Amino acid sequence: MTDIPGHLPHRYPFLLVDRVLEREPGVRVLAEKLVTFGEPYLQGHFEGRPLVPGVLLLEMLAQAGGFLEAESLHGAAIFLAGVQDARFKAPAFPGDRLRLEVSAEGSFGGLMKVKGTVRCEDRDLCTATLLVKRL
Amino acid sequence: MSDLKLRVKEMIIERLKLEDMAPDDIEDGAPLFGDGLGLDSIDALELVLGIEQVFGVKIEDEAAGLKAFKSVQALTDFIAEHAKA
């Protein structure tokens, strides 16, 4: 799936998924984010030493989690409601092809719990469990 | 206290990380949400997942949740009823 803006409500500079490679609604999603020097947040994080902020790795996982929904989220809003057991093991740099893997743990009352991993060349950069709320 | 009720209380404490509470501190009839234990919607999701994992009982929707989460007693009854089926 390449029509990412057709599915998520996020837009520049905060659309952090480039491609969805595999997708099983309600079960798991494998997506990609390609990091470039052109990312606006790398201008100041940090000057002369660009690396992707850890919180944005979490946001990438949350956005990838949006593709667990069968329907397009266009117009709907999803919010991050909780973060559990987040681990940042290595930084992501310009040029990195990030693989975003998320799997659904369960949902109740409009809340969904997902487990996610950001990977680059078979190295885990970040693992976390996220709670996402759809409004 | 019945064995099942004790296990329900232990599951609540473990799943919601209520580390300073013991099973005896949770009243059987007190509401889980709002005035009783004061749980929120995130806790509800954790409980739904915990109940499924520990007792093999699914809480399918919010209507079932409303019934099951009235109190520890109601939750114990709900689990006992659905575990058999």
Backbone of each chain as ProteinMPNN parsed JSONL, in Angstrom:
{"seq_chain_A": "MTDIPGHLPHRYPFLLVDRVLEREPGVRVLAEKLVTFGEPYLQGHFEGRPLVPGVLLLEMLAQAGGFLEAESLHGAAIFLAGVQDARFKAPAFPGDRLRLEVSAEGSFGGLMKVKGTVRCEDRDLCTATLLVKRL", "coords_chain_A": {"N_chain_A": [[0.845, -1.198, 0.0], [0.643, 2.14, -0.973], [-0.725, 4.496, -0.879], [-0.603, 6.332, 1.432], [-1.46, 8.842, 2.671], [-4.124, 8.601, 2.062], [-5.147, 6.979, 3.932], [-4.352, 7.628, 6.553], [-4.904, 10.389, 8.835], [-2.818, 12.164, 9.276], [-0.465, 14.721, 8.272], [2.177, 16.459, 6.375], [4.336, 18.259, 8.551], [4.192, 15.776, 9.765], [3.562, 13.245, 8.984], [4.515, 10.088, 9.292], [4.91, 7.638, 8.095], [5.935, 5.86, 5.275], [5.409, 3.722, 3.563], [3.385, 0.811, 3.32], [4.047, -2.474, 3.8], [3.16, -5.054, 4.47], [-0.016, -6.212, 5.537], [-2.441, -7.077, 7.786], [-5.456, -6.596, 8.717], [-6.396, -5.818, 12.04], [-4.627, -7.612, 13.097], [-1.676, -7.661, 12.329], [0.881, -5.344, 11.153], [3.283, -4.385, 8.765], [5.374, -1.817, 8.116], [7.117, 0.951, 6.491], [9.523, 3.513, 7.07], [11.407, 5.976, 5.663], [14.306, 7.597, 6.509], [15.491, 10.87, 6.02], [17.924, 13.53, 5.372], [16.364, 15.701, 5.047], [14.339, 15.826, 6.922], [12.372, 17.863, 8.995], [12.725, 17.996, 11.823], [15.289, 17.18, 12.264], [16.914, 19.273, 11.939], [17.362, 20.575, 14.316], [17.914, 18.549, 16.06], [20.356, 16.632, 16.244], [22.018, 19.817, 15.865], [24.422, 19.419, 13.466], [24.652, 16.825, 14.244], [22.629, 14.78, 13.39], [19.918, 12.893, 14.594], [17.124, 10.727, 14.914], [14.515, 11.709, 17.045], [13.646, 9.811, 19.937], [10.945, 9.82, 20.78], [9.646, 10.218, 18.408], [10.052, 7.832, 17.114], [8.302, 6.274, 18.545], [5.928, 7.54, 17.781], [5.943, 6.88, 15.061], [5.446, 4.144, 15.232], [2.898, 4.227, 16.358], [1.457, 5.455, 14.288], [1.819, 3.56, 12.262], [0.353, 1.615, 13.479], [-2.181, 2.535, 13.001], [-2.883, 1.397, 10.623], [-3.792, -1.043, 11.277], [-6.43, -0.867, 11.524], [-9.271, -1.712, 9.644], [-10.723, 0.02, 8.059], [-10.286, 3.169, 6.344], [-8.631, 5.81, 8.085], [-9.108, 8.331, 7.505], [-10.135, 11.521, 8.282], [-10.991, 10.606, 10.752], [-9.655, 10.7, 14.07], [-6.711, 9.56, 15.65], [-5.386, 8.925, 18.815], [-2.566, 8.864, 20.939], [-2.696, 7.032, 23.795], [-1.322, 5.825, 25.773], [1.937, 4.693, 26.838], [3.953, 1.92, 27.23], [6.657, 0.189, 28.717], [8.767, 1.177, 27.038], [11.666, 0.972, 25.072], [14.712, 2.257, 24.016], [17.081, 1.35, 21.922], [19.052, 1.833, 20.047], [20.091, 4.643, 18.042], [18.339, 6.26, 15.245], [19.353, 7.255, 12.006], [19.841, 9.741, 9.32], [19.254, 8.331, 6.133], [18.634, 5.855, 6.997], [16.589, 2.981, 6.6], [13.708, 2.375, 8.002], [12.027, -0.253, 9.533], [8.798, -0.78, 10.494], [7.16, -2.604, 12.751], [4.122, -3.743, 13.861], [1.867, -5.293, 16.126], [-1.405, -6.339, 17.048], [-2.618, -6.441, 20.342], [-4.996, -6.463, 21.596], [-8.333, -5.076, 22.077], [-10.602, -2.728, 23.548], [-13.48, -0.869, 24.337], [-12.96, 1.251, 22.491], [-10.279, 1.623, 22.772], [-7.036, 0.534, 21.811], [-4.519, -1.907, 22.164], [-1.207, -2.14, 21.236], [1.753, -3.856, 20.177], [4.995, -2.883, 19.372], [7.852, -2.691, 17.137], [10.715, -0.977, 16.082], [12.885, -1.421, 13.46], [16.124, -1.636, 11.983], [17.954, -2.782, 9.396], [17.916, -5.425, 10.528], [18.502, -4.849, 13.146], [17.178, -4.12, 16.316], [15.838, -1.03, 17.036], [14.021, 0.235, 18.635], [11.604, -0.765, 20.985], [8.26, -1.095, 22.072], [5.159, -0.931, 23.901], [2.05, 0.231, 22.987], [-0.811, 2.27, 23.689], [-3.62, 3.078, 21.93], [-6.077, 5.403, 21.057], [-9.112, 5.704, 19.366], [-11.016, 8.295, 18.041]], "CA_chain_A": [[0.0, 0.0, 0.0], [1.45, 3.354, -1.034], [-1.562, 5.678, -0.663], [-0.588, 6.517, 2.889], [-2.364, 9.936, 3.108], [-5.518, 8.2, 1.886], [-5.578, 6.14, 5.051], [-4.101, 8.31, 7.832], [-5.206, 11.821, 8.801], [-1.602, 12.955, 9.486], [0.099, 15.395, 7.097], [3.481, 17.073, 6.582], [5.557, 17.443, 8.652], [4.002, 14.772, 10.806], [3.186, 11.938, 8.453], [5.775, 9.382, 9.531], [4.919, 6.315, 7.463], [6.089, 6.035, 3.833], [4.938, 2.592, 2.782], [2.92, -0.344, 4.078], [4.503, -3.648, 3.05], [2.261, -6.17, 4.753], [-1.107, -5.701, 6.357], [-3.509, -7.999, 8.144], [-6.237, -5.756, 9.633], [-6.722, -6.403, 13.336], [-3.605, -8.567, 13.548], [-0.337, -7.089, 12.278], [1.231, -4.464, 10.044], [4.693, -4.113, 8.558], [5.446, -0.583, 7.336], [8.456, 1.507, 6.37], [9.763, 4.961, 7.092], [12.776, 6.257, 5.212], [14.781, 8.833, 7.154], [16.383, 11.671, 5.178], [18.421, 14.772, 5.961], [15.342, 16.72, 4.882], [13.347, 15.821, 8.006], [12.49, 19.16, 9.682], [13.167, 17.898, 13.221], [16.725, 16.882, 12.356], [17.624, 20.55, 11.92], [17.775, 20.95, 15.675], [18.078, 17.355, 16.909], [20.923, 17.855, 16.786], [22.812, 20.536, 14.882], [25.693, 18.746, 13.172], [24.613, 15.407, 14.632], [21.198, 14.456, 13.269], [19.366, 11.576, 14.914], [15.665, 10.802, 15.074], [14.105, 11.671, 18.458], [12.988, 8.569, 20.351], [9.477, 9.951, 20.825], [9.118, 10.095, 17.05], [10.011, 6.397, 16.812], [7.021, 5.825, 19.112], [4.874, 8.079, 16.917], [5.937, 6.059, 13.837], [4.772, 2.883, 15.552], [1.476, 4.524, 16.555], [0.871, 5.693, 12.963], [1.762, 2.253, 11.599], [-0.758, 0.924, 14.143], [-3.414, 3.006, 12.38], [-3.207, 0.509, 9.504], [-4.452, -2.243, 11.8], [-7.854, -0.638, 11.279], [-9.651, -2.143, 8.303], [-11.214, 1.179, 7.318], [-9.435, 4.346, 6.308], [-8.813, 6.682, 9.245], [-9.257, 9.689, 6.988], [-11.189, 12.236, 8.979], [-11.004, 10.199, 12.158], [-8.405, 11.025, 14.737], [-6.246, 8.574, 16.611], [-4.537, 9.537, 19.816], [-1.746, 8.011, 21.774], [-3.282, 7.095, 25.136], [-0.384, 5.296, 26.759], [3.167, 4.052, 26.38], [4.46, 1.021, 28.261], [7.881, -0.58, 28.451], [9.493, 1.666, 25.859], [13.126, 0.818, 25.126], [15.413, 2.81, 22.854], [18.33, 0.582, 21.989], [20.041, 2.457, 19.17], [19.472, 5.766, 17.339], [18.098, 6.177, 13.802], [20.068, 8.346, 11.339], [19.486, 9.941, 7.912], [19.678, 7.215, 5.291], [18.123, 4.591, 7.529], [15.292, 2.463, 6.185], [13.156, 1.84, 9.254], [10.903, -1.185, 9.408], [7.887, -0.597, 11.623], [6.341, -3.807, 12.908], [3.174, -3.633, 14.97], [0.867, -6.351, 16.21], [-2.481, -5.991, 17.98], [-2.721, -7.279, 21.541], [-6.409, -6.536, 21.952], [-8.972, -3.771, 22.166], [-11.841, -2.651, 24.329], [-13.974, 0.485, 24.589], [-12.333, 2.254, 21.634], [-8.832, 1.636, 22.998], [-6.354, -0.631, 21.251], [-3.165, -2.086, 22.667], [-0.357, -2.714, 20.19], [3.169, -4.054, 20.463], [5.703, -2.441, 18.178], [9.312, -2.696, 17.068], [11.354, -0.286, 14.968], [14.07, -2.197, 13.14], [16.911, -1.165, 10.851], [18.929, -3.82, 9.026], [17.877, -6.512, 11.505], [18.792, -4.423, 14.52], [16.056, -3.452, 16.982], [16.175, 0.304, 17.53], [13.047, 0.637, 19.649], [10.457, -1.641, 21.217], [7.324, -0.47, 23.015], [3.742, -1.271, 23.848], [1.319, 1.497, 22.907], [-2.27, 2.283, 23.761], [-4.087, 4.046, 20.955], [-7.518, 5.616, 21.145], [-9.73, 6.262, 18.165], [-12.174, 9.142, 18.345]], "C_chain_A": [[0.879, 1.246, 0.0], [0.607, 4.616, -0.842], [-1.723, 5.923, 0.831], [-1.522, 7.652, 3.332], [-3.834, 9.585, 2.918], [-6.044, 7.407, 3.065], [-5.42, 6.835, 6.402], [-4.456, 9.788, 7.729], [-3.956, 12.708, 8.926], [-1.08, 13.539, 8.175], [1.479, 15.964, 7.428], [3.396, 18.142, 7.664], [5.408, 16.262, 9.611], [3.442, 13.461, 10.285], [4.446, 11.077, 8.427], [5.761, 7.926, 9.066], [5.012, 6.541, 5.958], [5.419, 4.937, 3.025], [4.434, 1.498, 3.724], [3.217, -1.587, 3.253], [3.568, -4.842, 3.227], [1.194, -5.687, 5.715], [-2.182, -6.751, 6.533], [-4.369, -7.25, 9.162], [-6.602, -6.492, 10.921], [-5.657, -7.329, 13.875], [-2.201, -7.959, 13.537], [-0.128, -6.238, 11.024], [2.746, -4.369, 9.978], [4.773, -2.912, 7.628], [6.887, -0.078, 7.307], [8.452, 3.015, 6.497], [11.22, 5.162, 6.682], [13.204, 7.601, 5.794], [15.717, 9.562, 6.191], [16.887, 12.888, 5.933], [17.361, 15.869, 5.896], [14.297, 16.76, 5.98], [13.483, 17.11, 8.818], [13.049, 19.052, 11.102], [14.658, 17.623, 13.358], [17.576, 18.157, 12.338], [18.149, 20.899, 13.317], [18.011, 19.756, 16.579], [19.036, 16.397, 16.24], [21.736, 18.542, 15.711], [24.146, 19.824, 14.681], [25.705, 17.277, 13.561], [23.172, 14.896, 14.602], [20.872, 13.027, 13.682], [17.898, 11.718, 15.277], [15.297, 10.732, 16.555], [13.341, 10.383, 18.784], [11.481, 8.676, 20.365], [8.873, 9.827, 19.427], [9.131, 8.648, 16.583], [8.707, 5.821, 17.355], [5.856, 6.287, 18.239], [4.779, 7.279, 15.612], [5.192, 4.754, 14.088], [3.265, 3.109, 15.702], [0.796, 4.725, 15.196], [0.777, 4.386, 12.176], [0.599, 1.447, 12.172], [-2.102, 1.331, 13.575], [-3.847, 2.107, 11.234], [-3.737, -0.838, 9.968], [-5.96, -2.131, 11.6], [-8.179, -1.019, 9.838], [-10.039, -0.95, 7.438], [-10.178, 2.282, 7.318], [-9.715, 5.22, 7.533], [-8.996, 8.128, 8.808], [-10.424, 10.372, 7.684], [-11.29, 11.854, 10.439], [-9.666, 10.576, 12.784], [-8.008, 9.861, 15.627], [-5.269, 9.268, 17.558], [-3.764, 8.477, 20.559], [-2.286, 8.14, 23.2], [-2.327, 6.558, 26.197], [0.824, 4.676, 26.098], [3.683, 3.195, 27.527], [5.752, 0.378, 27.789], [8.612, -0.13, 27.196], [10.993, 1.51, 26.075], [13.715, 1.387, 23.861], [16.817, 2.243, 22.877], [19.438, 1.177, 21.138], [19.356, 3.581, 18.409], [19.251, 5.48, 15.854], [18.676, 7.435, 13.159], [19.507, 8.569, 9.929], [20.054, 8.804, 7.07], [19.134, 5.885, 5.768], [16.758, 4.248, 6.933], [14.708, 1.764, 7.405], [11.978, 0.924, 8.958], [10.068, -1.102, 10.678], [6.984, -1.821, 11.705], [5.409, -3.619, 14.091], [2.204, -4.812, 14.934], [-0.143, -5.998, 17.293], [-2.506, -6.977, 19.141], [-4.175, -7.456, 21.957], [-7.001, -5.15, 22.004], [-10.246, -3.861, 22.981], [-12.216, -1.183, 24.51], [-13.279, 1.554, 23.765], [-10.832, 2.385, 21.822], [-8.218, 0.377, 22.395], [-4.939, -0.683, 21.832], [-2.339, -2.748, 21.575], [1.08, -2.834, 20.682], [3.928, -3.664, 19.211], [7.211, -2.533, 18.297], [9.745, -1.872, 15.864], [12.673, -0.981, 14.715], [14.817, -1.535, 11.983], [17.98, -2.207, 10.579], [19.054, -4.886, 10.107], [18.339, -6.151, 12.909], [17.545, -3.774, 15.091], [16.512, -2.083, 17.476], [15.27, 0.675, 18.699], [11.972, -0.431, 19.769], [9.557, -0.964, 22.247], [5.944, -1.075, 22.862], [2.974, 0.041, 23.917], [-0.176, 1.276, 23.089], [-2.748, 3.409, 22.858], [-5.594, 4.16, 21.058], [-8.027, 6.236, 19.863], [-10.95, 7.07, 18.544], [-12.939, 9.467, 17.081]], "O_chain_A": [[1.751, 1.4, 0.856], [1.162, 5.7, -0.659], [-2.797, 5.754, 1.409], [-2.301, 7.466, 4.266], [-4.701, 10.198, 3.541], [-7.25, 7.186, 3.184], [-6.25, 6.658, 7.294], [-4.326, 10.382, 6.659], [-4.051, 13.913, 8.694], [-1.228, 12.94, 7.11], [1.906, 15.962, 8.583], [2.417, 18.888, 7.675], [6.388, 15.806, 10.199], [2.909, 12.657, 11.051], [5.345, 11.318, 7.622], [6.506, 7.091, 9.58], [4.246, 7.335, 5.412], [4.917, 5.185, 1.928], [4.996, 1.29, 4.8], [2.707, -1.741, 2.143], [3.232, -5.54, 2.27], [1.453, -4.863, 6.592], [-2.757, -7.25, 5.565], [-4.053, -7.26, 10.352], [-7.056, -7.636, 10.893], [-5.768, -7.793, 15.01], [-1.599, -7.76, 14.592], [-0.818, -6.371, 10.013], [3.415, -4.282, 11.008], [4.302, -2.967, 6.492], [7.759, -0.602, 8.0], [7.511, 3.696, 6.089], [12.136, 4.593, 7.277], [12.539, 8.617, 5.591], [16.621, 8.957, 5.616], [16.362, 13.243, 6.988], [17.455, 16.862, 6.618], [13.442, 17.646, 5.976], [14.577, 17.429, 9.284], [13.78, 19.942, 11.537], [15.232, 17.806, 14.432], [18.763, 18.145, 12.665], [19.241, 21.447, 13.466], [18.286, 19.936, 17.765], [18.573, 15.397, 15.692], [22.111, 17.902, 14.728], [24.91, 19.65, 15.63], [26.654, 16.559, 13.25], [22.575, 14.617, 15.641], [21.47, 12.072, 13.186], [17.486, 12.712, 15.875], [15.713, 9.806, 17.252], [12.501, 9.93, 18.006], [10.794, 7.722, 19.999], [7.734, 9.388, 19.273], [8.314, 8.265, 15.745], [8.079, 4.981, 16.711], [4.918, 5.531, 17.986], [3.682, 7.027, 15.112], [4.402, 4.312, 13.255], [2.457, 2.302, 15.243], [-0.308, 4.227, 14.974], [-0.222, 4.133, 11.503], [-0.06, 0.694, 11.455], [-3.065, 0.568, 13.652], [-5.03, 2.049, 10.9], [-4.092, -1.683, 9.147], [-6.673, -3.131, 11.518], [-7.433, -0.678, 8.919], [-9.732, -0.904, 6.246], [-9.301, 2.329, 8.18], [-10.859, 5.361, 7.967], [-9.035, 9.037, 9.637], [-11.55, 9.874, 7.68], [-11.638, 12.685, 11.277], [-8.669, 10.748, 12.084], [-8.853, 9.248, 16.278], [-4.443, 10.083, 17.146], [-4.233, 7.36, 20.777], [-2.328, 9.241, 23.749], [-2.511, 6.813, 27.387], [0.763, 4.2, 24.964], [3.834, 3.671, 28.652], [5.915, 0.064, 26.61], [9.029, -0.956, 26.383], [11.521, 1.87, 27.127], [13.283, 1.052, 22.758], [17.636, 2.597, 23.725], [20.619, 1.047, 21.461], [18.156, 3.496, 18.148], [19.877, 4.591, 15.276], [18.521, 8.538, 13.682], [18.794, 7.718, 9.396], [21.189, 8.372, 7.272], [19.166, 4.897, 5.035], [15.893, 5.111, 6.784], [15.165, 0.688, 7.792], [11.056, 1.286, 8.227], [10.561, -1.323, 11.784], [6.144, -2.044, 10.833], [5.864, -3.362, 15.206], [1.781, -5.264, 13.87], [0.213, -5.43, 18.326], [-2.424, -8.189, 18.946], [-4.545, -8.452, 22.58], [-6.275, -4.156, 21.979], [-10.875, -4.914, 23.089], [-11.357, -0.351, 24.805], [-13.026, 2.65, 24.265], [-10.18, 3.161, 21.124], [-8.802, -0.705, 22.458], [-4.263, 0.336, 21.972], [-2.721, -3.793, 21.049], [1.554, -2.032, 21.486], [3.555, -4.063, 18.108], [7.777, -2.466, 19.389], [9.218, -2.038, 14.765], [13.492, -1.123, 15.623], [14.196, -0.94, 11.102], [18.818, -2.482, 11.437], [20.157, -5.211, 10.548], [18.542, -7.022, 13.754], [16.914, -2.958, 14.419], [17.465, -1.987, 18.249], [15.698, 1.347, 19.638], [11.485, -0.942, 18.761], [10.044, -0.332, 23.184], [5.61, -1.653, 21.829], [3.217, 0.865, 24.799], [-0.727, 0.247, 22.7], [-2.327, 4.557, 23.006], [-6.304, 3.157, 21.136], [-7.438, 7.181, 19.34], [-11.817, 6.596, 19.278], [-13.948, 10.171, 17.133]]}, "seq_chain_B": "MSDLKLRVKEMIIERLKLEDMAPDDIEDGAPLFGDGLGLDSIDALELVLGIEQVFGVKIEDEAAGLKAFKSVQALTDFIAEHAKA", "coords_chain_B": {"N_chain_B": [[-13.021, -16.213, 51.581], [-13.763, -17.015, 48.228], [-11.931, -19.286, 46.12], [-11.751, -18.588, 43.42], [-12.49, -15.91, 43.483], [-10.393, -14.831, 44.9], [-8.311, -15.288, 43.114], [-9.141, -13.635, 41.042], [-8.894, -11.139, 42.253], [-6.143, -11.123, 42.693], [-5.262, -11.149, 40.07], [-6.214, -8.653, 39.194], [-4.672, -6.926, 40.79], [-2.07, -7.589, 39.952], [-2.124, -7.141, 37.176], [-2.824, -4.45, 36.956], [-0.858, -3.283, 38.314], [-1.123, -2.586, 41.051], [0.593, -2.194, 43.369], [0.747, -1.625, 46.112], [-1.412, -2.77, 47.235], [-3.361, -5.395, 48.78], [-5.114, -8.52, 48.254], [-7.159, -8.562, 50.21], [-7.668, -5.906, 50.611], [-9.347, -5.081, 48.643], [-12.685, -4.536, 48.288], [-15.431, -6.764, 47.999], [-17.857, -5.859, 46.949], [-17.412, -3.311, 46.038], [-17.426, -0.756, 43.509], [-15.512, -1.161, 40.508], [-14.773, 0.866, 38.821], [-14.783, 4.482, 38.763], [-16.054, 5.561, 41.808], [-15.154, 3.426, 43.445], [-12.509, 1.428, 43.157], [-11.489, 3.233, 41.447], [-10.705, 2.995, 38.741], [-9.695, 3.502, 35.264], [-10.378, 3.949, 31.674], [-8.217, 2.843, 30.365], [-7.275, 1.026, 32.216], [-9.443, -0.673, 32.077], [-9.139, -1.895, 29.57], [-6.761, -3.282, 30.067], [-7.669, -5.052, 32.022], [-9.564, -6.525, 30.569], [-7.856, -7.856, 28.788], [-6.294, -9.259, 30.614], [-8.177, -10.935, 31.881], [-8.893, -12.542, 29.769], [-6.48, -13.796, 29.237], [-5.753, -15.065, 31.687], [-8.074, -16.398, 32.614], [-9.333, -17.305, 30.375], [-11.643, -16.174, 29.439], [-13.667, -14.202, 27.395], [-14.414, -10.777, 27.124], [-16.667, -9.41, 25.26], [-17.838, -6.95, 24.366], [-18.678, -3.49, 25.166], [-21.058, -3.53, 26.563], [-21.099, -6.014, 27.815], [-18.877, -5.599, 29.382], [-19.727, -3.561, 31.054], [-21.47, -4.916, 32.71], [-19.812, -6.898, 33.81], [-17.81, -5.464, 35.113], [-18.915, -4.264, 37.335], [-18.383, -4.861, 40.006], [-15.986, -6.627, 42.072], [-17.207, -8.937, 42.881], [-19.246, -9.196, 40.946], [-17.639, -9.521, 38.698], [-16.3, -11.894, 39.291], [-18.489, -13.651, 39.3], [-19.236, -13.393, 36.64], [-17.022, -14.474, 35.307], [-17.047, -17.098, 36.307], [-19.449, -17.994, 35.268], [-19.061, -17.828, 32.457], [-16.751, -19.268, 31.994], [-17.41, -21.883, 32.205], [-19.09, -22.385, 30.11]], "CA_chain_B": [[-13.065, -15.751, 50.197], [-13.676, -18.149, 47.31], [-10.657, -19.4, 45.431], [-11.821, -17.829, 42.162], [-12.511, -14.48, 43.798], [-9.021, -14.481, 45.285], [-7.504, -15.232, 41.881], [-9.566, -12.431, 40.313], [-8.268, -9.985, 42.92], [-4.697, -11.17, 42.427], [-5.079, -10.756, 38.662], [-6.411, -7.192, 39.126], [-3.505, -6.28, 41.412], [-0.885, -7.813, 39.122], [-2.307, -6.555, 35.85], [-2.895, -2.992, 37.037], [0.307, -2.859, 39.102], [-1.56, -1.954, 42.309], [1.55, -2.911, 44.206], [0.587, -1.431, 47.556], [-2.685, -3.354, 47.665], [-3.474, -6.844, 48.963], [-6.478, -8.954, 47.895], [-8.114, -8.205, 51.261], [-7.97, -4.473, 50.55], [-10.372, -4.837, 47.631], [-13.99, -4.997, 48.762], [-16.133, -7.558, 46.994], [-18.983, -5.152, 46.34], [-17.059, -1.952, 45.625], [-17.305, -0.596, 42.05], [-14.123, -1.126, 40.041], [-14.525, 2.161, 38.203], [-15.407, 5.594, 39.466], [-15.821, 5.771, 43.235], [-14.527, 2.311, 44.149], [-11.067, 1.348, 42.94], [-11.1, 4.404, 40.66], [-10.016, 2.603, 37.515], [-10.086, 4.26, 34.072], [-10.629, 3.145, 30.469], [-6.999, 2.087, 30.046], [-7.318, -0.115, 33.128], [-10.481, -1.589, 31.584], [-8.527, -2.691, 28.5], [-5.811, -4.207, 30.712], [-8.445, -6.108, 32.686], [-10.14, -7.386, 29.524], [-6.776, -8.72, 28.292], [-5.899, -10.131, 31.725], [-9.233, -11.935, 32.095], [-8.807, -13.477, 28.657], [-5.239, -14.555, 29.369], [-5.71, -15.879, 32.9], [-9.262, -17.239, 32.816], [-9.853, -17.774, 29.088], [-12.99, -15.639, 29.231], [-13.654, -12.994, 26.572], [-15.447, -9.761, 27.304], [-16.765, -9.068, 23.843], [-18.141, -5.55, 24.07], [-18.818, -2.618, 26.328], [-22.24, -3.928, 27.333], [-20.644, -7.102, 28.689], [-17.938, -4.996, 30.323], [-20.515, -2.805, 32.032], [-22.019, -5.903, 33.631], [-18.732, -7.621, 34.493], [-16.944, -4.586, 35.912], [-19.668, -3.596, 38.406], [-17.651, -5.087, 41.248], [-15.209, -7.863, 42.037], [-18.187, -10.029, 42.972], [-19.88, -9.327, 39.628], [-16.625, -10.026, 37.769], [-16.095, -13.306, 39.636], [-19.664, -14.371, 38.806], [-19.177, -13.367, 35.175], [-15.992, -15.431, 34.886], [-17.519, -18.445, 36.66], [-20.536, -18.319, 34.346], [-18.611, -17.977, 31.077], [-15.651, -20.241, 31.896], [-18.011, -23.21, 32.091], [-19.78, -22.547, 28.82]], "C_chain_B": [[-12.934, -16.956, 49.267], [-12.35, -18.108, 46.567], [-10.64, -18.543, 44.162], [-11.763, -16.329, 42.427], [-11.114, -13.991, 44.172], [-8.14, -14.352, 44.047], [-7.863, -14.011, 41.037], [-8.886, -11.204, 40.918], [-6.764, -9.946, 42.66], [-4.393, -10.747, 40.992], [-5.214, -9.234, 38.511], [-5.164, -6.47, 39.651], [-2.269, -6.394, 40.516], [-0.979, -7.043, 37.813], [-2.276, -5.026, 35.891], [-1.78, -2.42, 37.913], [-0.104, -2.065, 40.351], [-0.694, -2.525, 43.436], [1.35, -2.747, 45.709], [-0.741, -1.986, 48.07], [-2.58, -4.866, 47.825], [-4.901, -7.23, 48.587], [-7.523, -8.531, 48.933], [-8.507, -6.731, 51.232], [-9.075, -4.151, 49.557], [-11.695, -5.419, 48.116], [-14.741, -5.695, 47.636], [-17.173, -6.743, 46.234], [-18.641, -3.773, 45.815], [-16.935, -1.867, 44.109], [-15.832, -0.542, 41.636], [-13.775, 0.246, 39.476], [-15.21, 3.256, 39.0], [-15.033, 5.599, 40.941], [-15.061, 4.655, 43.944], [-13.027, 2.31, 44.019], [-10.56, 2.517, 42.094], [-10.344, 4.078, 39.398], [-10.513, 3.435, 36.329], [-10.181, 3.348, 32.842], [-9.392, 2.33, 30.058], [-6.922, 0.851, 30.945], [-8.335, -1.151, 32.642], [-9.909, -2.489, 30.498], [-7.557, -3.717, 29.092], [-6.555, -5.37, 31.376], [-9.041, -7.078, 31.665], [-9.08, -8.368, 29.02], [-6.343, -9.721, 29.371], [-6.894, -11.255, 31.944], [-9.174, -12.998, 31.002], [-7.595, -14.402, 28.826], [-5.29, -15.537, 30.543], [-6.873, -16.864, 32.982], [-9.861, -17.764, 31.513], [-11.262, -17.296, 28.8], [-12.901, -14.324, 28.473], [-14.76, -12.045, 26.986], [-15.591, -9.082, 25.96], [-16.967, -7.58, 23.578], [-18.368, -4.759, 25.35], [-20.026, -2.976, 27.187], [-21.873, -5.045, 28.309], [-19.713, -6.562, 29.762], [-18.663, -4.264, 31.443], [-21.05, -3.734, 33.125], [-20.893, -6.513, 34.479], [-17.946, -6.735, 35.448], [-17.685, -3.837, 37.014], [-18.942, -3.691, 39.732], [-16.829, -6.356, 41.089], [-16.15, -9.07, 42.083], [-18.83, -10.287, 41.615], [-18.902, -9.935, 38.629], [-16.368, -11.512, 38.011], [-17.253, -14.153, 39.106], [-19.627, -14.493, 37.283], [-18.189, -14.416, 34.663], [-16.461, -16.868, 35.135], [-18.564, -18.924, 35.637], [-20.007, -18.646, 32.949], [-17.483, -18.983, 30.914], [-16.204, -21.633, 31.65], [-18.528, -23.46, 30.674], [-18.841, -23.025, 27.712]], "O_chain_B": [[-12.089, -17.823, 49.491], [-11.734, -17.055, 46.405], [-9.655, -17.866, 43.867], [-11.096, -15.577, 41.717], [-10.708, -12.887, 43.809], [-7.329, -13.433, 43.941], [-6.996, -13.421, 40.393], [-8.372, -10.345, 40.202], [-6.185, -8.882, 42.436], [-3.396, -10.073, 40.73], [-4.436, -8.604, 37.796], [-4.671, -5.527, 39.032], [-1.522, -5.432, 40.341], [-0.029, -6.379, 37.399], [-1.765, -4.385, 34.972], [-1.762, -1.226, 38.213], [0.477, -1.026, 40.666], [-1.174, -3.232, 44.322], [1.734, -3.617, 46.49], [-1.144, -1.706, 49.199], [-1.827, -5.532, 47.115], [-5.798, -6.387, 48.593], [-8.646, -8.182, 48.573], [-9.551, -6.35, 51.762], [-9.673, -3.077, 49.616], [-11.819, -6.625, 48.329], [-14.693, -5.275, 46.479], [-17.349, -6.914, 45.028], [-19.489, -3.12, 45.207], [-16.405, -2.781, 43.478], [-15.007, 0.052, 42.33], [-12.653, 0.731, 39.622], [-16.101, 2.993, 39.807], [-13.854, 5.636, 41.292], [-14.39, 4.91, 44.944], [-12.339, 3.087, 44.679], [-9.356, 2.767, 42.027], [-9.431, 4.81, 39.017], [-11.604, 4.003, 36.373], [-10.076, 2.127, 32.957], [-9.519, 1.255, 29.472], [-6.552, -0.233, 30.494], [-8.117, -2.355, 32.777], [-10.153, -3.696, 30.491], [-7.533, -4.874, 28.672], [-6.125, -6.521, 31.301], [-9.026, -8.292, 31.865], [-9.356, -9.554, 28.843], [-6.063, -10.882, 29.074], [-6.503, -12.401, 32.168], [-9.374, -14.186, 31.257], [-7.67, -15.609, 28.593], [-4.913, -16.7, 30.402], [-6.692, -18.018, 33.369], [-10.787, -18.575, 31.537], [-11.993, -17.913, 28.026], [-12.147, -13.431, 28.86], [-15.905, -12.456, 27.177], [-14.747, -8.279, 25.562], [-16.347, -7.015, 22.678], [-18.264, -5.285, 26.459], [-20.02, -2.751, 28.398], [-22.277, -5.029, 29.471], [-19.75, -7.006, 30.909], [-18.276, -4.331, 32.61], [-21.077, -3.381, 34.303], [-21.009, -6.627, 35.7], [-17.468, -7.206, 36.48], [-17.152, -2.879, 37.573], [-18.888, -2.725, 40.493], [-16.959, -7.072, 40.096], [-15.924, -10.081, 41.418], [-18.949, -11.432, 41.18], [-19.287, -10.767, 37.807], [-16.234, -12.291, 37.067], [-17.043, -15.226, 38.541], [-19.939, -15.541, 36.716], [-18.476, -15.149, 33.716], [-16.294, -17.741, 34.284], [-18.563, -20.078, 35.209], [-20.442, -19.615, 32.327], [-17.274, -19.502, 29.818], [-15.578, -22.459, 30.986], [-18.424, -24.557, 30.124], [-19.273, -23.207, 26.574]]}, "name": "protein", "num_of_chains": 2, "seq": "MTDIPGHLPHRYPFLLVDRVLEREPGVRVLAEKLVTFGEPYLQGHFEGRPLVPGVLLLEMLAQAGGFLEAESLHGAAIFLAGVQDARFKAPAFPGDRLRLEVSAEGSFGGLMKVKGTVRCEDRDLCTATLLVKRLMSDLKLRVKEMIIERLKLEDMAPDDIEDGAPLFGDGLGLDSIDALELVLGIEQVFGVKIEDEAAGLKAFKSVQALTDFIAEHAKA"}
